[in-house]
Amino acid sequence: MRRYADLDWPVHALWPKEAAGAGWLAQARAWVCAAAAQSGALDGRRAGPLFVASSSLDIGLRETGLDWDGDPHAFAEAVGGWLDWRGPVFSVCNACTSSAQALLAAHGLLAGGEHDEALVLGLELPNRYTVAGFGAMQLLSERAAQPMGAARNGLLPGEAVAALSLRATPARWRLAGGANVVAGGNPAGIEAGALAQAIRQALQRAGVAAADIGLVKLHAVGSPANDAVEARVLDQVAATGVHGRGRCAWVTFKPALGHTMGASGAAEIALLSGCLAARAWPSLDYAPDPLLAPRLAEVPHAHVRHALLLFAGIGGGHAAWVLSDEAPT
């Protein structure tokens, strides 16, 4: 975690110092190629759709002063060129739910039989614009993000490159169902009704009851108001726990990762599946807010069959996904 020069807020950054011009582009290319390779997407024909999802896209490149006159989709096409991608390339730039929504589009194409593979890249690359923008809205913490914490006072931005390879063939992890509901009455805040609707739709499309959810990956960023709204919605809609036996546990990755904005859908789904598979778990170094009665899990459950993941974004996006573990118990 570090601060950008001339900005007063800390950020979870991908690299220790700012790069300029061609150095920014070369490093971004290296990260994208490494993430795509680790996802297994480069082992196939690369003929399915590629979704490049971000809230910032090429802004960091423009800030370096490099002679770059392409539009945002031209940047997505350039990313496809780095991967020698042969299929269609789509740009998804819809604030912090960008990659969560890209996954909805990819999931729909595979479910409809139009393609048998797709790659979703969540990119939040180094730039000062995002940090300055959230700082101007007075949404950033000057210390550290404490989702559901007693002393929470704002979010910390994060940078990430995450790749999720989707295939029509069975695998251990299955995106069982997702939804996105837009309600812009409070552009910088979570609307309880919209989040509840997204959760219900995701559960219905996944064919999963709220009582079957074994873990909730919170959106919570450390906002005093939004975290409280999210906790209240979960208590009302999806808090009954596995088979109704008590309330299920919650987990948050943002204290360690930061809020990776448009990349958060892909990044946090990848992290959750990795944590569950390896039985590794993030630890918290702050006190939860007792008024929210948060159930932040200290260790992963022995086996989580279905997990609910929540995402929200500036402008009124509210997204939910159900991730199912198909490994035999």
N, C-alpha and C positions, 0 to 999 in steps of 0.2 A: 504494500500500500504506500503510495507516495503522492506528492502534490505536483501539479504542473506549475511551471514557472509563471509567476504573476497571477495565479489563481489561488484563492484562499481555502479551497476544500480538498480533502484527500480523495484519492481514487484508487481502486484496485486495477493496476495497470499491467499490461502484458509484458512490457519491457522496462528496464530501469531508467532509460533516458530517452528523450525525444529524438526522433530521426527525421531527416529532411529529404525531400525530393525522391530520387530513385531508391534511396535506402528504405523509405517507407514502403514503396511498391514491392521491392524485393523481399522484405520481411513479411509483408502481407501474403505474398505468393507462397512463401515457404510454409507459413502457418496453414493456409488453405490446403495445400497439397498434402501436408502431414496429417491433418484432420481427416481429409477424404480417404487417404490410404488406410488409416487406422479403422475407419468405419467399414472397410471392405468394399466400398463402392467402386473402386478402381479395378477390382478383380473381374468385373462383368463387362458387358458390351458397351456400357456408357451410352445407351441409346434411349433411356427413359428421360423423363423431364428432370431438369435441375432447377431448384428454387433457391435463389439467393435472397435471404431475408435479413433485413437490417433496418434500424432506425436512422442510421447515419450514412450508410453506403460509402460514397467516395468523398465525403466531406473532409476527412483527414488528409486525403491525397491533395485536395485543393488547397488546404492550409499550408502545405509544404512549399508552395510556390512553383511546383513542377508545371511545365507547360501541358496542362491537361484540359482539353475542351470538350470532352465527351459528356453526354447526359448520364443520369444515374443508371439507366438500363445498359448503356454502353459499358459501364463498369461491370455490371453483371455478366455481360457477354465476354468481357476480358477475363473474368474469373472462370467462366466456362472454358476459355482458351487455355488457361493455365492447366486445366485438368484434361485437356484434349476431349472435352465432352461433345458427343455427337448428337445428342437429343436436344429438344427445345429447352431454352433457358428463359426463366421467368424471374422478374423482380417483385419482391413483396416488401413494401416500406410502409408500415402501418403502426408506427410507434412501438411500444414495448411488447405488443402481442404479435409482432411480425412473423417470427418463426413458428409460433403456435398456430397462426392462421395458415402459414405455408404448409404445415403438416396436415391441416384439414384439406387443403387442395390436393396434396399428393395422395392422401388417404382415399379421397374420392375418386381420383383417376385410377388407382389400383383396384378399388372395390368395383368400379364399373367395367373392368376388364380392358381398359384402353392401353394400359401398360402393365408390365410385370415387375418393374423396378423404378425407383425414383430416389433422388438425393436432395435432402434439405440441408442447406448451409446456413447456420445462424452466425452472422458476422457483426461484431461491434468492435471496430478497429480503432486504434488510437486517434483521438481528435480532441480539441479543446472546446469545440462548439457545444457538444453535449453537456459537458461539465458546466460551462458558463450559462447555458440555457436553464438548466435545473437550478443553478445557483441564483439566477435572476428571479426565478419563481419562489425562492426561499424554501426549497424543498430538501436541501442538502444538510447533512449533519457535519459539524466541524470536528467531530471526534471519531465515532465509529457507528456503524449500523447495528441496531439492537432490535430486530424484529420481535414483536410481542414482549419487548422488554419494559421494565418499570421506568427506565430512564431514556427511552427512545425519543429521538428528536429529529429524525430525518433519515434520508437514504444516502448511501454511498454509491456512486456510479462504478461500473466494472466494464472491463473489456474482455472479449472472448471470441474464439473461433470454434464452432461446434458443428460436427457433421453427423447426420442420421441417415443411414441407408435403409430405405424401405423396400421390401420385396413382397410379392404375392405369395411366396412359398412359406410354409410354417417355420417359425423360429421360436426361441425361448421367450423373447419379449414381444408382446403384441400391443399395438395401439388399438384398443378395443372400441373406443368411441370418443368423439370430441365435439365441442360446440363453441361458438363465439357469438356473443350478444353485445350489440352496440347500444349504449344509452349515454348520450352526451350532455345530460343536464348538469353534471358536475365534471367538467373536462379533466380536472386534475385529481379526481377522487373516485373511489369505488362506490357504485350505486348498489345497495343491498338487493333490490329486486332483480337487477340485471345479472348480478353474480349468482343469485339463487337459480335464476332461469337457466344460465349456462350450465350449472352443476346438474340440474334435473335433466336437461337435454343430453348431456354427455353420458349420464348414467343410463338413460333410456336407450340411447344408440348403442351403448356397450352391452346392453342386456344384463346390467348389474344393479342390484338393489343397494341403497345407501347402507344397509346393515352388513353388506359384504365387503365394504371398504375397510382395509386393514391399516391404511396409512394415508395421511394427507400431506402433500408437499405444498406448503403455504406459498402464496404470492408475497406475503408480508415483507415490506421493505424497511420498516422502522418508522413509518409515519404515525404520529400520535392518533390521528382520526381514522385513517384507512385501516390500520391493523385492527382497531376495535370493531369496525364494521365487518371486516372479514371474519373475525372470531364469532360475532353474533350470527352471521349467516350460517357458518359451519355448525353452530349449536342448534340451529333451527332446521337445517336441511340434511346434513351428512355427518352427524355426530354420534350415531348409535353404536358404532364399532362393529367388529367382526361378528356376524350372526346375532347382533343385538346384545352381546355380552359387554356392557360398559362402553365408554367412549373411546374411539380409536385415537392413536397417537398422531402427533404432527411433527413435521421436520422442516427446517429452513436451511438453505445453503447461502443466503446472502451475507451473513456475517463474514464468511470466508471468501466468497466469490465477488461480492458486490452485486448491484443490480445491473445485469448485462443487457438491459434494454431489449432491443429487437432480437438479440441472440438468446434471450433467457429461455424461451420455449425449448429449443434444441439443446442448449447447454444443461439445463436442469433436468430434463428427461434423461439425457446421457449420464449425468451424475447420479441420479437416483437409481437407475438400473445398475450402474457400476457399484454403488455402495451396497445395494441389496445382494448382488452377486458375491462381493468380496467380504461382506459383513464388516465393512468399515463405516464409521459414522462420524459426522461432524460434532465437535464438542462446543459448548457455549461457555463463555467466561463472563456472563452477566446474569442478573437476576430477572426472571420473568415477571410480568405485571400480574399481581394476584387478582386484580379486578377482571382480567380477561380469562382467568383460569386456564392458561395455556397448557397443553399436554405435549410439550416438546420432548420427543423420545430421546433418551440418553443412550440407548443401544437399539439396533434394529431387531425387529421381531424375528422369531425363528423362521417363519415363512409368511410373507405377505403375498397373498394371491392377487389382490386388486388394490392398486393405489390411485388416489385422486390427486391430480396436479392442477393448480390454479395459477392463472396469469391475468394481469390487468395492465392497462396502458393509458397514457395521456390521450385524451380525445374520446374516451368512453368505451374502449374495448374491454370485454370481460370474457376470458377463455378458460375452458376446463377440458382436461383430458383424463381418460381412464387408461392406465397402463396395467396390463395383465401379465403375470408370470406363468408361462405354460410348462415350466419344468415340473416333473413329477415330484410329489411330496414324499 
